[in-house]
Amino acid sequence: MALMFLNGGAMRGEPLHHLLGGAPLVAATTTAPKYRFYSVGDACPALYPVAHGGAPVAGELYDLPLDVLRDRVLPSEPHELELGVVELADASSAFAMFLRRPYTSHVRLTDITEVGDWRAYRSGTTEP
């Protein structure tokens, strides 16, 4: 089992949630304020670690079996993203998906750090 922070299409009620195979939700939480948050072509969100100018990003923490991560979650991720380790608001760590470095795709990035929440961004609201 591994803790996985999700902030996009695999969260509760979202179209990719079934990929988690019933993994238990540990908490709704946020990241530490060390990340910029982007919409990748309006198809998925991406975290990007920064030394300055970051903000907390909302998401959900799951206790995910490693075989589910390997066989279901990672193969469904867009090529613009890669697996990394995120710092959460309580200073603990979890796996998460990050904008691939170096970023080589030609997909449009929109900085949504000020919104800090994928669902709020998608619904056009400015508050999570």
ABEGO torsion letter per residue (X at the ends): XBBBBBABAABBGBAAAAAAGGBBBABBBBBBBABBBBBBGGABBBBBBBABGBBBBBBBBBBBBAAAAAAAAAAABBAABBBBBBBBAAGBBBBBBBBBOBBABABBBBBAAAAGBAAAAAAGBABX
